[in-house]
Amino acid sequence: MSENKNQINIELTEEVAEGTYSNLAIITHSHSEFVIDFVKLMPGIQKAKVKSRIILTPEHAKRLYKALAENLKKFESVHGTIKESQGGEGFPPFSLGGPTAQA
């Protein structure tokens, strides 16, 4: 039996497999990294908590971008176009200083 040298073994713990709900992503970046903070924003609650932070190199951020675009295209081909709310209704404006995007 030959061993596939390109195979990666990935462990998924029970805790991580449960997932974490997020309905807002705040993206900041420097010349060397992208930081994505996943936030759970609840109606009527003034303080939202960052539930998870992912730090990526610019190269990996671009790979993630391409993978998300490809998967969204596949999803919409099966389930139809995903409707977007207009103007980010229900979300307060964020200004954290520095380049920021919301998703």
C-alpha positions as CSV (number, residue, x, y, z in Angstrom):
1,M,0.0,0.0,0.0
2,S,1.5,3.4,-1.0
3,E,1.2,6.4,1.3
4,N,-0.1,9.6,-0.2
5,K,2.4,12.3,0.9
6,N,0.0,15.1,0.1
7,Q,-2.7,13.8,2.5
8,I,-3.3,15.9,5.6
9,N,-4.9,14.4,8.7
10,I,-7.2,16.9,10.4
11,E,-8.6,16.4,13.9
12,L,-11.9,18.0,14.7
13,T,-12.7,18.0,18.4
14,E,-16.2,17.7,19.7
15,E,-16.1,21.3,21.1
16,V,-15.0,22.7,17.7
17,A,-17.4,20.5,15.8
18,E,-20.4,22.1,17.6
19,G,-19.5,25.4,15.9
20,T,-20.0,29.0,17.0
21,Y,-22.8,31.2,15.7
22,S,-21.8,34.5,14.2
23,N,-23.9,37.0,12.2
24,L,-21.2,39.7,11.7
25,A,-17.6,39.6,10.6
26,I,-15.3,42.5,11.1
27,I,-12.2,42.4,8.9
28,T,-9.1,44.4,9.5
29,H,-5.6,44.1,7.9
30,S,-2.1,45.2,7.9
31,H,0.6,44.7,5.3
32,S,1.3,41.2,6.7
33,E,-2.0,39.8,8.0
34,F,-5.8,39.8,7.8
35,V,-7.7,39.5,11.1
36,I,-11.3,38.3,10.9
37,D,-13.4,38.8,14.1
38,F,-16.6,36.8,14.1
39,V,-19.2,38.5,16.3
40,K,-22.6,37.5,17.6
41,L,-24.8,40.6,17.5
42,M,-28.2,40.3,19.2
43,P,-31.1,42.7,18.9
44,G,-31.6,45.1,21.8
45,I,-28.2,44.3,23.3
46,Q,-25.7,47.1,23.2
47,K,-22.5,45.0,23.7
48,A,-21.6,42.4,21.1
49,K,-18.9,39.8,21.8
50,V,-16.2,38.6,19.5
51,K,-16.9,34.8,19.5
52,S,-13.8,33.9,17.4
53,R,-10.8,35.5,15.8
54,I,-9.0,34.1,12.8
55,I,-5.6,35.6,11.7
56,L,-4.5,34.8,8.1
57,T,-1.6,35.8,5.8
58,P,-2.7,37.8,2.8
59,E,-2.1,34.7,0.6
60,H,-4.4,32.6,2.7
61,A,-7.0,35.4,2.9
62,K,-7.1,35.4,-0.9
63,R,-7.4,31.6,-1.0
64,L,-10.3,31.8,1.5
65,Y,-11.9,34.5,-0.7
66,K,-11.7,32.3,-3.8
67,A,-13.0,29.3,-1.9
68,L,-16.0,31.2,-0.5
69,A,-16.8,32.6,-3.9
70,E,-16.7,29.2,-5.5
71,N,-18.9,27.6,-2.7
72,L,-21.4,30.5,-2.9
73,K,-21.7,29.9,-6.6
74,K,-22.3,26.2,-6.1
75,F,-24.8,26.8,-3.3
76,E,-26.8,29.3,-5.4
77,S,-26.8,27.0,-8.4
78,V,-28.7,24.4,-6.2
79,H,-30.7,26.6,-3.9
80,G,-31.2,29.9,-5.8
81,T,-29.8,33.4,-5.3
82,I,-29.1,34.4,-1.7
83,K,-31.1,37.5,-0.9
84,E,-29.1,40.3,0.8
85,S,-30.6,42.9,3.1
86,Q,-30.3,46.4,1.9
87,G,-27.7,48.6,3.6
88,G,-26.9,46.2,6.4
89,E,-30.2,46.9,8.2
90,G,-30.1,46.1,11.9
91,F,-26.3,46.5,12.2
92,P,-24.8,49.6,13.8
93,P,-21.9,51.4,12.0
94,F,-18.5,50.3,13.1
95,S,-15.4,52.5,13.2
96,L,-12.4,50.8,14.8
97,G,-9.6,52.9,13.2
98,G,-7.8,51.4,10.3
99,P,-9.0,49.5,7.2
100,T,-12.2,47.7,8.0
101,A,-14.8,45.8,6.1
102,Q,-18.0,44.0,7.3
103,A,-19.4,40.8,6.0
